[in-house]
Amino acid sequence: MVERRWTTSLLALIGILATLTSCDTVPWQEEKLKHEATTLSSSELSSVVSRTDLDRMWQKDLKPMLVVRYPGSSGSQHVQQHIKSTLNSMIAGWQVTEDAFYAHTPYGQFPFTNIIATLNPAAKRQLVVACHFDSKYYPPQWDGREFLGATDSAVPCSMILELARAQDDELKTLKDSGSDLSLQLFFFDGEEALYQWTSEDSLYGSRHLAHKMATTAHPPEAFNTSQLDGIDLFVLLDLIGGPNPRFGNQFSSTTRWLSRLQNIERRLHALGHLENHPNEVQYFWPGLHVGLIQDDHIPFLNQGVRILHLISTPFPAVWHTFDDNEENLDRIPINNLNKILQVFVLEYLNKKSLNAMAEGS
């Protein structure tokens, strides 16, 4: 009888402890739902934006990417090498991997290669910033004209590389801190349809990577969570570089993050850090609801990943024309959006500006 009472009491105590623990601890894969970003001070904001350099991005990243780069082409190989070598040169120490595969297309088997850069592979949670690097394929009979896809999507890819370069020191410090929240960069191949957009002739790279991540355990020893569970927020950039960009709201689940981008735009405007920016809000409109747009986020959205889709709406006037080239880009909003994006990433990662902290110490 004494033993039975002791066993009953022990089980009750275990139950109480379990209840208390569950009340105080949020499972890691649900922390994204309650995540709060930091807010940089004025001096920290100034420090962050001072490190980005549009001319550097233009020469080092954009010009090398403005080549014909449909899947399997020599231009695609050139761009892939540029992305990998650029990220491998950073002191932050990115882990750069490839997701290479073949897929059937209307023109037969084509090779595709996604590039994934992970700041801290040991972190359970990742903020993902993504773009596609391929250009739309046009058959040779178009009088030899070349589609370079400047807004679609050489500029978004260049913006992401400039983010990694400009904030290299800060990202290295974040990695060294051992934070369980880190940063991943996705560069997708095969976003464009090779012949005509269908569910099969499009999104080759993102469909392959989403499936691969959904079937890969994360952490490695886990039984019921995958790498997709590790994505806090999936930020996709596309069709950026034209004049007067405007980003509307496609997903209510991430409205607060679009609102945060609007807030960053307001703060940088008030500090005079945005060039030729007459109104405090010009780019980000969480109250502007737009319909679902087919893009590389769709395979991840279908798996329950939270999406922030930063695509200009309406599309740039040069979309899918041979005029989508360097000559028709608008440098000013690209420069302003670089600053806003970099602040957003550092604030989401709860990373204070190193220079500003040093000045205040």
Secondary structure, 3 states (H helix, E strand, C coil): CHHHHHHHHHHHHHHHHHHHHHHHCCCHHHHHHHCCCCCCCHHHHHHHHHCCCHHHHHHHHHHHHCCCCCCCCHHHHHHHHHHHHHHHCCCCCCEEEEEEEEEEECCEEEEEEEEEEECCCCCCEEEEEEEECCCCCCCCCCCCCCCCCHHHHHHHHHHHHHHHHHCHHHHHHHHHCCCCEEEEEEEECCCCCCCCCCCCCCCHHHHHHHHHHHCCECCCCCCCCEHHHHEEEEEEEECCCCCCCCEEECCHHHHHHHHHHHHHHHHHHHCCCCCCCCCCCCCEEEEEECCCCCCCCHHHHCCCCCEEEEECCCCCCCCCCCCCCHHHCCHHHHHHHHHHHHHHHHHHCCCCCHHHHHHHC
